[in-house]
């Protein structure tokens, strides 16, 4: 792999990439509405915004970990017990490498991207991986399924 191309990829600014469009809801919206909006837009999260300020994030993981009890009230608002308050965000000037490191550190798959105090989009791990594969097709597409596997006997005729 060409190290200069890799360094250029890693040093690329997140704001230069196509960002996913976020879904915004007030924190008073119901969990049902949030999940419906996530489902209809194929989104992995919704952002709770109050007075044009990001106050929380509600993700697929939150649905699975906080909402799956049998007596859960799907019509309750996205309150403090359900939202991740003051979510980690990144600036549009953050490098791809720093965004990936932050995602790995906190086990996040999505980060809101901020510019001048406003959310301008979402950077998602899957899209970063897709962008990587498109930037390095020969290297990625030619990887064997199990790179460290050594075949003891030649296959075929």
FIVEX-250769 format. One line per field, with one value per residue (C-alpha): residue in one letter; z, x, y. Coordinates in steps of 0.5 Angstrom, whole numbers. Layout:
BEGIN
torke <- [A; ...]
Z <- [Z; ...]
X <- [X; ...]
Y <- [Y; ...]
***
This chain:
BEGIN
torke <- [X; X; X; X; X; X; X; X; X; X; X; X; X; X; X; X; X; X; X; X; X; X; X; X; X; X; X; X; X; X; X; X; X; X; X; X; X; X; X; X; X; X; X; X; X; X; X; X; X; X; X; X; X; X; X; X; X; X; X; X; X; X; X; X; X; X; X; X; X; X; X; X; X; X; X; X; X; X; X; X; X; X; X; X; X; X; X; X; X; X; X; X; X; X; X; X; X; X; X; X; X; X; X; X; X; X; X; X; X; X; X; X; X; X; X; X; X; X; X; X; X; X; X; X; X; X; X; X; X; X; X; X; X; X; X; X; X; X; X; X; X; X; X; X; X; X; X; X; X; X; X; X; X; X; X; X; X]
Z <- [0; -2; 5; 2; -1; 6; 9; 5; 6; 14; 14; 10; 13; 15; 12; 5; 5; 3; 10; 12; 13; 20; 23; 28; 33; 40; 46; 47; 41; 43; 42; 37; 33; 34; 32; 26; 23; 24; 20; 15; 13; 14; 19; 25; 30; 31; 34; 39; 38; 43; 41; 35; 40; 40; 47; 46; 41; 41; 37; 35; 41; 45; 42; 44; 51; 54; 50; 50; 56; 56; 59; 56; 54; 47; 47; 53; 50; 49; 56; 60; 61; 54; 50; 51; 53; 51; 45; 43; 37; 32; 28; 20; 20; 24; 20; 18; 22; 29; 27; 27; 33; 37; 34; 36; 43; 45; 41; 37; 30; 28; 30; 29; 25; 27; 24; 27; 33; 28; 26; 19; 18; 21; 19; 20; 21; 15; 10; 12; 11; 4; 2; 4; 0; -6; -5; -5; -9; -11; -4; -1; -6; -7; 1; 2; 6; 12; 11; 16; 14; 10; 6; 7; 1; -6; -8; -15; -21]
X <- [0; 3; 4; 3; -4; -5; -3; -7; -13; -12; -10; -17; -22; -28; -32; -29; -33; -40; -44; -50; -56; -58; -65; -67; -72; -74; -73; -80; -81; -84; -79; -84; -83; -76; -75; -80; -76; -70; -73; -76; -70; -65; -62; -58; -59; -63; -61; -65; -64; -67; -67; -62; -57; -55; -57; -57; -57; -61; -58; -60; -56; -60; -66; -63; -61; -66; -72; -73; -77; -84; -87; -83; -87; -86; -90; -86; -81; -74; -72; -65; -66; -66; -62; -54; -54; -48; -46; -39; -38; -33; -31; -31; -24; -22; -18; -21; -16; -18; -25; -23; -19; -25; -30; -25; -24; -31; -34; -38; -41; -43; -41; -44; -40; -40; -39; -40; -44; -49; -49; -48; -48; -46; -40; -41; -36; -39; -39; -31; -30; -33; -29; -23; -25; -26; -20; -16; -19; -13; -11; -18; -21; -15; -15; -16; -22; -17; -10; -7; -9; -4; -7; -3; -6; -7; -14; -17; -15]
Y <- [0; 7; 10; 17; 16; 13; 19; 23; 19; 19; 27; 28; 33; 30; 36; 34; 28; 27; 27; 23; 28; 28; 27; 32; 32; 36; 32; 32; 28; 21; 14; 12; 18; 17; 10; 11; 17; 13; 7; 11; 14; 8; 12; 10; 15; 22; 28; 32; 39; 45; 52; 50; 47; 39; 37; 29; 23; 17; 11; 4; 2; 6; 2; -4; -3; 2; 0; -7; -9; -12; -6; 0; 6; 7; 14; 17; 23; 22; 25; 25; 17; 15; 20; 21; 28; 32; 27; 27; 31; 33; 39; 39; 40; 34; 29; 22; 19; 23; 21; 14; 14; 17; 12; 6; 9; 10; 5; 9; 8; 15; 22; 29; 34; 41; 48; 54; 51; 48; 40; 40; 32; 26; 22; 14; 9; 4; 10; 12; 4; 5; 11; 7; 1; 6; 10; 3; -2; -6; -7; -8; -12; -17; -19; -26; -27; -30; -26; -30; -37; -42; -47; -54; -57; -54; -54; -55; -60]
***
